[in-house]
Amino acid sequence: MADDLKGLETWNDAMTSLQLLQIDPHGFGGVWLRAPFGPVREQWLQHLSQAELNTVKLPGNIDIERLLGGIDLSLTLQSGRLHMQPGLLQLADQGLVLISMAERFSTALVAPMTQAMDTQSLPPLKIAPQEEYPIRTQFGVVALDESMKDDPPLSPALQERLGLWFDLEDLAPSDIIGVSMDSLNQYNAQEAVSIRIAADALARMKQARSEIEWTDEQALAVCITAQGLGIESLRIPTLALRVASCHAALHLRKHVNDDDLAFAARRVLAPRATQLPAPAENASDTEPENSAKPDSEPPAPPEPSKDEEEASSTDESEEDSSTEEEDSPSTLSPENLQEMMIAAALASLPPDVLDGLLTKPGRNLGNTSGRSGQFRTGTQRGRPLPPRPGRPDGNARLHILATLRAAAPKQRLRSGTQPGRVAIRAEDFHVQRYQQHSSSCLILALDASGSAALQRLAEAKGAVELLLQQSYARRDSVCIVAFKGAQAQLLLPATRSLVRAKRAMTGLPGGGGTPLALALKMACEQASQLQRQGVTPILVVLSDGRANVNLQGLGGRPQAQADAQLWAAQWRQTGHRALWIDTSLQPDAQVQKMAHIMGGSYMPMPQVQAQRMATAMDNVRRLAA
């Protein structure tokens, strides 16, 4: 029942976002809608079409000149004179830009789009027309994200500029039928949802939005809440206040109140959370000393007469009614506002948010992009990329349209050409490029020493088997490096065979020292081999980090720790993703330091669970995709 109510709240907020877009289509950036193609998303898009907003759809194969404006190729070639055409971003002025499959939108197109959103003008073209620059345009973005768990997410630059985030993946069509159609109005269900705002009411709301005010306490509460949730961008609190003011204008209020801040916390701050906020201190434990009852009480005022009581009660009732009619801002303190916003945000977070947040890349990861070898640029097949100047040959294909666009502005300079023909030179050649996806290999450095054997080595084996099943389904490979005693052993070379991996894991005993440095050295060697093969290596270390065997196989904890830190820094130089799962009974600062040197994420797991460990490993693999 709780999940149904949560889905209902999400759908109601998604409907509210359509109304906010009518009031302020470009003020808070737009909407990021994560939903697969299906009835739920189509229902939301149907309501969007009825809002009568200037909506321009961007196809997935759009080029930079059609986006920003450029040469009208057909008219230029027909007339022999240069003709320009407006871009789609210019046509979307004071409206929306709708991007289907936004997760596949090229970075070369996201950059000028975000620049236009920030500057509210189009970037100048290389071939400047006679019109004066800059060309002013203001638009919001509705990004439809259809990515699955294994697909790369939406561009982070575009994510940051979209104020409202909605995830409708788990919302079934039956969850919204009763809201959007059946239970509202049997004659006109679409009008009953009140998505489309009447022209006169919309004008009043827009006027009210320009006059909306928020207090310093509310702005401080939004900033503190964002900081508590681990949001580092200064753009996000501004978007939250803008959304809250639009929500207040929707209800024709003059000031932002608690309901407006709660909506902003649910849909702007909560989806961006990277950590859970620290628990607030109990204010009741620190009461001021002078709050005790004084020894001598002041004399009580004289009791009013009956006529005075009736007159004062009448004045108070009139004053209360006038106060309710006048939309005054909230009088709560910043601490109370922060607690209210955090409660609203936490109600929107999934229960397993911690495991997902702990495996996200942190601020101290250095150059660990995790993408080396994951995507390769090819010339034969894959996802199309913007063309680049180059000569066509046996491995590169000529991009005809890009070549014609490069040659069209130079026709008048190339005299001697016959009418009706286009003069093309070698400098005009553009070749097609493609983005090819390469496979990944998860290198598991499994601690089988005596200290780790006490920390439930069996659960670690179970997690490895679960992960191997998932990797086999994705056709990714797994490599296992086990270390104990005085040596590290390549227990399983990179393979996709689930049966072979289970056989190798079955007879793994525990006991002996912890040669952590040898394991990290072998992991770096395996990563180097995989990199040469075009495979992206990802390292996951399952250990308590108590290294006591050095590179020579001799005992000695100080030298063993120094050698382990040396090879951890060596892994950081490779630029690949890493995760350290601490199997100690309590989180160890020394292990956390080792994960920082490695440039990876740190995840303490005092109570080891196979499914939880497998989920954490899979999260790291998806982040490196």
ABEGO torsion letter per residue (X at the ends): XAAAAAAAAAAAAAAAAAAAAAABAAAAGEBBBBBBBEAAAAAAAAAAAAAGBBBBBBBAABBAAAAAEBBBAAAAAAAGBBBBBBBAAAAABGBBBBBBGAAABBAAAAAAAAAAAAAGBBBBBABBBABBOBBBBBBBBBBBBABBAABBBBBAAAAAABABBBBAAABBAAAAAAAAAAAABAABAAAAAGABBBAAAAAAAAAAAAABBBBAAAAAAAAAAAAAAGBABAAAAAAAAAAAAAAAAAAGBABBBAAAAAAAAAAAAAAABABBBBBBBBAAABBBAAABBBABBBBBBBBBBAAAAAAAAAAAAAAAAAAAABBBBBABBAAAAAAAAAAAAAAABBAAAAAAAAABBBAAAEABAGABGABBBBAABEBBBBBBBEBBBAABBBBAAAAAAAAAAAAAABBGBBBGBBBBBAAABBBBBBBBBBBBBBBBBBBABAAAAAAGAAAAAAAAAAAAAAAAAAGBBBBBBBBBEABBBBABBBBABAAAAAAAAAABBBEEBBBAAAAAAAAAAAAAAAAAAGBBBBBBBBBAGBBABBAAGBBEAAAAAAAAAAAAAAAAAAGBBBBBBBABABBBAAAAAAAAAAGBBBBBBABBBAAAAAAAAAAAAAAAX
